[in-house]
Amino acid sequence: MIVERIQQLKKEIPATVQLIAVSKTKPNSDIQIAYDGGQRVFGENKVQELVDKYEALPKDIEWHLIGHLQTNKVKYIAPFVHLIHAVDSLKLLQEINKQAKKNDRIIPCLLQFFIASEETKFGFSIEEAQEMLASPEFFELKNVNIVGVMGMASFVDDPSQVEKEFNNLHNYFQLLKSSVFKFNKDFKEISMGMSGDYQIAIEQGSTMVRLGSTIFGSR
Ligand SMILES: *Cc1c(COP(=O)(O)O)cnc(C)c1O
């Protein structure tokens, strides 16, 4: 079923939108099935689980860390992580930069924005992000590459609210793209959309959808 669901989704979503298979809490055997069906991009939200799966599974998988990242755990994923989706502070970005340097690499990152009405979500406001991006501390970071933005909409039934929140994220992206990141051709990603709201996210300009339960079943 996993492979069929991925194939169905690939038909449904535009080719310009990347499908990230969110495999958190799911066994390696499920990931291997998806891998054998051709899927190479997977997302996890916990560092330990991500490291365990990285070690056990094929090395050409692109692993995305999609969840909140604590500074003291960056070192465990720095050697191999493909994209960090939820950068929400300068302190975290500085640590990613430090660990990236140690591993002689540049780590691609997305800035997480707070777009939901709920209070529990992490992320920058646009003002906070602009302040950080204008700071001399940010300018010194040579081993991180900010390639876009990420956000999570509220868990509500009202599609117009979700649409508005995703639209806000798209606007933040455009604002940064036309200013701070004018000369960074890699700044092109908008990571938004989960199983419950990915259609709306795609309508609002998502370039990466993070889908778990739609592919692997409920957790
Ligand atoms: C779990 C998770 C997802 C996927 O959620 P589903 O509703 O199962 O598609 C996407 N993004 C983040 C940040 C997550 O933690």
PDBQT file of the ligand as one rigid body, heavy atoms in Angstrom, charges set to zero:
ROOT
HETATM    1  C1  LIG A 301       4.673  14.692  11.645  1.00  0.00    +0.000 C 
HETATM    2  C2  LIG A 301       5.004  15.882  10.825  1.00  0.00    +0.000 A 
HETATM    3  C3  LIG A 301       4.550  15.997   9.503  1.00  0.00    +0.000 A 
HETATM    4  C4  LIG A 301       3.677  14.966   8.807  1.00  0.00    +0.000 C 
HETATM    5  O1  LIG A 301       2.432  14.892   9.413  1.00  0.00    +0.000 OA
HETATM    6  P1  LIG A 301       1.216  14.062   8.746  1.00  0.00    +0.000 P 
HETATM    7  O2  LIG A 301       0.006  14.766   9.233  1.00  0.00    +0.000 OA
HETATM    8  O3  LIG A 301       1.338  12.669   9.232  1.00  0.00    +0.000 OA
HETATM    9  O4  LIG A 301       1.371  14.171   7.267  1.00  0.00    +0.000 OA
HETATM   10  C5  LIG A 301       4.926  17.127   8.782  1.00  0.00    +0.000 A 
HETATM   11  N1  LIG A 301       5.690  18.086   9.319  1.00  0.00    +0.000 NA
HETATM   12  C6  LIG A 301       6.144  18.011  10.590  1.00  0.00    +0.000 A 
HETATM   13  C7  LIG A 301       6.983  19.107  11.113  1.00  0.00    +0.000 C 
HETATM   14  C8  LIG A 301       5.815  16.908  11.382  1.00  0.00    +0.000 A 
HETATM   15  O5  LIG A 301       6.276  16.844  12.649  1.00  0.00    +0.000 OA
ENDROOT
TORSDOF 0
